[in-house]
């Protein structure tokens, strides 16, 4: 695990930033492939979308963390708001603002927004999976102590070590990245079967919400319960799963009532 690849003078080149940039570039490339295979000509928008949604995702991930988890600190240290290398990027906020930016872009360019989300959602979760590699290299999004000799012991320069010392921690970010790859494969397989427009994206939201909910039991950061029940990310996962499940089940009825058609796409 190397947080710093090399230095340019006194400025460190961090593995976190490099891998995070690669995750955006590779996710954009996969989105381009999927859009081109779809045959509607949407691939010509993908590079612009990668830039806009990538930047919005980074901003959303940071702001979500700052305002929902760390405002007690950053409210008194405003000059450190953008110091993402200190740890503090919430993927749920990143996905939310990134998707909203994609919706805004598609509406502005008169694209079929729901279909576009269906096509590109595998690329979104692939970017999430690669982003967890960046978390591992940076020593954030870490797990709780395992209480055994099994686990990851982080270097003393990482937030994980500052929080728990040399205790072995659950590899929460590794397992989340692996589950994201499983979701990526499931979404690609799902494209091979007839489904209602919007159901692929709803399935993505449901699968990730379930994975995140249970992985939160192993996380070692932001463990304070909300209303004495679940972690904040678990509460978000419950809300998003419920909305996505409702959409998945109700979309067929909505399409039939709207146009008399079943809305099935393959």
C-alpha positions as CSV (number, residue, x, y, z in Angstrom):
1,X,0.0,0.0,0.0
2,X,1.6,3.2,-1.2
3,X,-0.2,6.5,-0.5
4,X,2.5,8.5,-2.3
5,X,3.9,7.4,-5.7
6,X,6.5,10.2,-6.0
7,X,7.0,13.9,-5.4
8,X,7.3,16.8,-7.7
9,X,9.3,19.1,-5.5
10,X,7.3,19.2,-2.3
11,X,4.1,18.3,-4.0
12,X,3.1,14.6,-3.6
13,X,1.6,12.6,-6.4
14,X,-0.9,10.4,-4.6
15,X,-2.1,7.0,-5.7
16,X,-5.6,7.9,-4.5
17,X,-5.9,10.7,-7.0
18,X,-4.3,8.6,-9.8
19,X,-6.6,5.6,-9.3
20,X,-9.7,7.8,-8.8
21,X,-8.9,9.5,-12.1
22,X,-8.5,6.2,-13.8
23,X,-11.8,5.0,-12.4
24,X,-13.6,8.0,-14.1
25,X,-11.7,7.5,-17.4
26,X,-12.4,3.7,-17.6
27,X,-16.0,4.1,-16.5
28,X,-16.4,6.7,-19.3
29,X,-14.8,4.3,-21.8
30,X,-17.2,1.5,-20.8
31,X,-20.1,3.8,-21.0
32,X,-19.0,4.8,-24.5
33,X,-18.9,1.1,-25.5
34,X,-22.3,0.4,-24.1
35,X,-23.9,3.5,-25.7
36,X,-22.4,2.7,-29.1
37,X,-23.6,-0.9,-28.9
38,X,-27.1,0.4,-28.0
39,X,-27.2,2.0,-31.5
40,X,-29.0,5.3,-30.7
41,X,-26.0,7.5,-31.3
42,X,-25.7,8.5,-27.7
43,X,-22.0,7.7,-27.6
44,X,-21.2,11.2,-29.0
45,X,-22.3,12.6,-25.6
46,X,-20.3,10.2,-23.4
47,X,-17.0,12.1,-23.2
48,X,-18.7,15.3,-22.2
49,X,-20.8,13.4,-19.7
50,X,-17.7,11.7,-18.3
51,X,-16.2,15.1,-17.6
52,X,-19.4,16.7,-16.1
53,X,-20.6,13.7,-14.2
54,X,-17.1,12.8,-13.0
55,X,-16.5,16.3,-11.6
56,X,-20.0,16.4,-10.1
57,X,-19.5,13.0,-8.5
58,X,-16.3,14.1,-6.8
59,X,-18.0,17.3,-5.6
60,X,-21.0,15.4,-4.4
61,X,-19.0,12.8,-2.6
62,X,-17.0,15.4,-0.8
63,X,-19.9,17.7,0.1
64,X,-22.0,14.7,1.3
65,X,-19.2,13.7,3.7
66,X,-18.5,17.2,4.9
67,X,-22.1,18.3,5.6
68,X,-23.6,15.0,6.8
69,X,-20.6,13.5,8.7
70,X,-17.9,16.0,9.5
71,X,-19.4,19.4,9.7
72,X,-18.4,19.8,13.3
73,X,-14.8,19.8,12.1
74,X,-15.0,21.5,8.7
75,X,-17.4,24.2,9.9
76,X,-14.4,25.5,11.8
77,X,-11.8,24.6,9.1
78,X,-13.3,25.9,5.9
79,X,-10.0,26.1,4.1
80,X,-9.8,22.3,4.3
81,X,-13.1,21.6,2.6
82,X,-11.4,20.3,-0.6
83,X,-8.6,18.3,1.2
84,X,-10.0,15.0,0.0
85,X,-6.6,13.2,0.7
86,X,-7.4,13.5,4.4
87,X,-10.3,11.1,3.9
88,X,-13.9,12.0,3.5
89,X,-15.6,11.1,0.2
90,X,-19.1,9.6,0.5
91,X,-19.9,7.4,-2.5
92,X,-23.6,7.8,-2.1
93,X,-23.3,11.6,-2.5
94,X,-21.1,11.2,-5.5
95,X,-23.5,8.8,-7.2
96,X,-26.4,11.1,-6.4
97,X,-24.9,14.3,-7.8
98,X,-23.3,12.5,-10.7
99,X,-26.6,10.9,-11.7
100,X,-28.5,14.2,-11.3
101,X,-25.9,15.9,-13.5
102,X,-26.4,13.2,-16.1
103,X,-30.2,13.7,-16.0
104,X,-29.7,17.5,-16.5
105,X,-27.4,16.9,-19.4
106,X,-29.7,14.4,-21.1
107,X,-32.7,16.6,-20.7
108,X,-30.8,19.6,-22.1
109,X,-29.8,17.6,-25.2
110,X,-33.2,16.0,-25.6
111,X,-32.0,12.4,-24.9
112,X,-34.2,9.6,-23.5
113,X,-33.1,10.1,-19.9
114,X,-34.4,6.8,-18.4
115,X,-33.1,4.7,-21.3
116,X,-29.8,6.5,-21.0
117,X,-29.5,5.6,-17.3
118,X,-30.3,2.0,-18.1
119,X,-27.5,1.9,-20.7
120,X,-24.9,3.5,-18.6
121,X,-25.6,2.1,-15.1
122,X,-23.1,-0.8,-15.5
123,X,-20.4,1.8,-16.1
124,X,-21.4,3.7,-13.0
125,X,-21.0,0.7,-10.7
126,X,-17.7,-0.2,-12.4
127,X,-16.4,3.3,-11.6
128,X,-17.5,2.7,-8.0
129,X,-15.6,-0.6,-7.9
130,X,-12.4,1.0,-9.1
131,X,-12.9,3.9,-6.8
132,X,-12.7,1.5,-3.8
133,X,-9.2,0.6,-4.9
134,X,-8.3,4.2,-4.4
135,X,-9.8,4.1,-0.9
136,X,-7.7,1.1,-0.1
137,X,-4.5,2.8,-1.2
138,X,-5.4,5.9,0.8
139,X,-6.4,4.0,3.9
140,X,-10.0,5.4,4.2
141,X,-13.4,3.8,3.9
142,X,-11.9,1.2,6.2
143,X,-13.4,-1.5,8.3
144,X,-13.8,-2.0,12.0
145,X,-11.3,-4.1,14.1
146,X,-11.7,-7.8,13.5
147,X,-10.6,-8.8,17.0
148,X,-8.4,-11.5,15.5
149,X,-5.1,-11.7,13.6
150,X,-7.0,-11.6,10.3
151,X,-7.4,-8.3,8.6
152,X,-5.6,-5.3,7.1
153,X,-3.0,-3.4,9.2
154,X,-2.7,0.1,7.6
155,X,0.5,2.2,7.6
156,X,0.8,4.9,10.3
157,X,0.2,7.7,7.7
158,X,-3.4,6.6,7.0
159,X,-6.6,7.7,8.6
160,X,-7.4,4.1,9.4
161,X,-4.2,3.8,11.5
162,X,-4.9,7.1,13.2
163,X,-8.3,5.8,14.2
164,X,-7.5,2.2,15.3
165,X,-3.7,2.0,15.4
166,X,-2.1,-1.3,14.4
167,X,-5.2,-3.4,14.9
168,X,-6.2,-5.7,11.9
169,X,-9.4,-4.2,10.3
170,X,-12.0,-5.8,8.1
171,X,-11.3,-5.3,4.4
172,X,-14.6,-3.5,3.9
173,X,-13.5,-1.4,0.9
174,X,-12.1,-4.5,-0.8
175,X,-15.2,-6.5,-0.4
176,X,-17.4,-3.5,-1.5
177,X,-15.2,-3.2,-4.7
178,X,-15.7,-6.9,-5.3
179,X,-19.4,-6.8,-4.8
180,X,-19.6,-3.8,-7.2
181,X,-17.9,-6.0,-9.8
182,X,-20.5,-8.7,-9.2
183,X,-23.2,-6.1,-9.7
184,X,-21.5,-4.9,-12.9
185,X,-21.7,-8.5,-14.3
186,X,-25.3,-8.9,-13.2
187,X,-26.3,-5.7,-15.0
188,X,-24.6,-6.8,-18.2
189,X,-26.4,-10.1,-18.0
190,X,-29.7,-8.3,-17.4
191,X,-29.3,-6.5,-20.6
192,X,-29.7,-9.8,-22.5
193,X,-33.2,-10.3,-21.2
194,X,-36.4,-8.3,-22.1
195,X,-37.2,-5.7,-19.4
196,X,-39.1,-2.5,-18.9
197,X,-37.4,0.8,-19.6
198,X,-36.0,2.0,-16.2
199,X,-35.8,-1.4,-14.6
200,X,-32.1,-1.8,-15.3
201,X,-31.2,1.4,-13.4
202,X,-33.7,0.5,-10.6
203,X,-32.0,-2.9,-10.3
204,X,-28.6,-1.3,-10.0
205,X,-29.9,0.9,-7.2
206,X,-31.4,-2.0,-5.4
207,X,-28.3,-4.3,-5.7
208,X,-25.9,-1.6,-4.5
209,X,-28.2,-0.6,-1.7
210,X,-28.4,-4.1,-0.3
211,X,-24.6,-4.6,-0.6
212,X,-23.9,-1.3,1.1
213,X,-26.4,-1.9,3.9
214,X,-24.8,-5.1,5.0
215,X,-21.2,-4.0,4.5
216,X,-21.9,-1.1,6.9
217,X,-21.8,-3.6,9.7
218,X,-18.1,-4.1,9.0
219,X,-17.2,-0.4,8.5
220,X,-15.1,1.3,11.1
221,X,-15.8,4.9,10.1
222,X,-19.0,6.9,10.7
223,X,-20.4,4.2,13.0
224,X,-22.8,6.5,15.0
225,X,-26.4,5.3,14.6
226,X,-29.1,7.5,13.3
227,X,-32.1,7.6,15.7
228,X,-30.5,4.7,17.5
229,X,-31.2,2.3,14.7
230,X,-28.8,2.1,11.7
231,X,-25.7,3.9,10.4
232,X,-26.4,6.9,8.2
233,X,-25.4,5.0,5.0
234,X,-27.7,2.2,6.0
235,X,-30.6,4.7,6.3
236,X,-29.8,6.0,2.9
237,X,-29.6,2.5,1.5
238,X,-33.0,1.6,2.9
239,X,-34.6,4.7,1.4
240,X,-33.0,4.2,-2.0
241,X,-33.8,0.5,-2.1
242,X,-37.5,1.2,-1.3
243,X,-37.8,3.8,-4.0
244,X,-36.0,1.6,-6.6
245,X,-38.1,-1.4,-5.7
246,X,-41.3,0.7,-6.1
247,X,-40.1,1.9,-9.5
248,X,-39.1,-1.6,-10.6
249,X,-42.6,-2.9,-9.8
250,X,-44.7,0.0,-10.9
251,X,-43.0,1.0,-14.2
252,X,-44.7,-1.8,-16.2
253,X,-48.1,-0.5,-14.9
254,X,-47.2,3.1,-15.7
255,X,-46.1,2.3,-19.3
256,X,-49.3,0.4,-19.9
257,X,-51.5,3.2,-18.6
258,X,-49.6,5.9,-20.4
259,X,-49.5,4.4,-23.9
260,X,-51.2,1.1,-24.0
261,X,-47.8,-0.5,-24.6
262,X,-45.7,-2.7,-22.4
263,X,-42.5,-0.6,-22.7
264,X,-40.4,-3.7,-23.0
265,X,-36.9,-3.3,-24.4
266,X,-34.1,-5.7,-24.9
